[in-house]
């Protein structure tokens, strides 16, 4: 099991930027793909981005492609999500998650992940 703690959320105007961080502890962080998901009020949780265990493969939802960048720092056991050109529709609680299977490619299905952080609120005003 891995413990995940997100930070970096907040209130930002449309067009602004935020960087989310997810500090991991527990099982070997570097062996597992990681992902970011989000959930807006009244909506289902949706995939945002994923990254392979090595950091060499990334995956993005179409809605954030070209605006968000996922990365990981193995030495710091930390996952990041750089969010640029934010839009009001990006408003949600953002969660980081660790995949069930080590050495796998990043997936966009929440069922592929079994450890989740508590979430951090991102609010984008128009």
Secondary structure, DSSP 8 states (H G I E B T S, - for coil): -EEEEEE--EEEETT--EEEEEEEEES-GGGEEEEEEEE-TTS--EEEEEE-TTSS-EEE-TTTTTTEEEEEETTTTEEEEEE-S--GGG-EEEEEEEEEEET----S-GGGEEEE---EEEEEE-
